[in-house]
Structures are given as C-alpha cells and as structure tokens.
Amino acid sequence: MRDGEIFAGMSRNGMAWFAGVGVCNGFAMLTIHMALARGTVTLVAPSVTTYSLVTVVLSALFLPHIRLTQCLFAGIIVTAAGVTPLLADQN
C-alpha cells in the first residue's frame, strides 16, 4: 500500500473477482434494505439468512469436487423446515 498502490501484486483476474464480489455484495445490501422497507423484519430476516442454502446448492452444481453429503443435505432440510413455518405464518 505504499505510494498509493492499494492493489499492488493483485492479478487482473483477482481484481475482476474483487470487483464482481463488491458489486454483488452491494446489490445484496440494496435488496435487503428494499425488502425491509416493504415488509417486516420477521419476514425478511429468515428469508435472507437462507442465502447459504443457495450457495451450497450452486457449489454442488458448478464445482465438481463439491458433493451434497448426507450431512449437508440434513442441514438443508433442517434450515428449510425451520424457516418455512416462519414464512408461512406471515401470510
């Protein structure tokens, strides 16, 4: 970080991923705040916290070395079972 070089030593590929993750994170924060403006926190918070399920499933689909094990599958089922009644009760 000397001489104003914040990204010194980072490859172009690394910078592209860094920028992409920043854009996605910014969009996520924007949509969370938009959801909170339209709904109650008791509806939005459980929905938002299930983002890790999407990450696990997409990882299993696109990364060949990631497998949905029984433990991961059980975690998905338990999470979905815990969130479903909260979301169903809101309607």
N, C-alpha and C positions, 0 to 999 in steps of 0.2 A: 504494500500500500504506500510505498514511497513514491514521491514525485507525482502523486495523483493517479497512479496506476492501480485502480481498485481490482481490476480483473487480470492482473499480471499473471501469466502462467496458465491461464484457462484457455482451453481449445475453443475453436469456433463451435464445435458440436456441443461442448459443455455450456457455452454461452447461450446457444439456442435452447437447450433444455432448461437452463436457468430462467430465461425469458418466458418460455412456454409455461413453466410451472407458476411463475409470477402472474401471468395473465389468467390462468385457470383459478388460482387462489383468489385473485381479485374478483373474478366473476362469481365464485362461490360466496364470498362475503357479501357481494351485492345482492345475490338472490336470497341469501338468508335474511338480510335486512328487509328486502321486499316482502318476503313471506311473513316476517314478524309484523310488518305494517298492515298486512291483510288478515292475519289470523292470530290466535292466542299462542303464547309461548308453550302451553301444554300440548298443543297440536304440532307446532313447528319443531320444538326441541327433539321429541322422539323420532320424528322423520329425518332430521338432519343427522342424528347420531347413528343412523343405519348406513351411512356412506361407506363404512368399511366393508359391508357386505358386497357392494358393487365392486370395490377394489379386489376383494378375494375372488369373486366370480370372473371378473375380467382378466385377472392374473392367470387363473386356471385356463381360460380360453386362449390367451395370446402368448403365454410363456410356457414352452413345452416342458420345462423342468418343474413346474408347479403342478401339484396334483391335489385334488379335493380328497383329503383323507377323511376317515370316519370322524376324527376329532374336529376338523374344520366344518364338516357337514353338520355335526351336532351343534356347533357354535352358531351356524347359520339358522338352524331350526329353533334354537333357544332364543336367539335375538328376535327372529320374526314372531315367535309365539309371545314374547314379552311386549313387543311394540303393537301388534295387531289389536289387542283389546283397548289400548290407549287411544289408538286412532279410530277404532270403531265406535267408541263411546262419545267421540266428538261430533258425530253426525247425528 
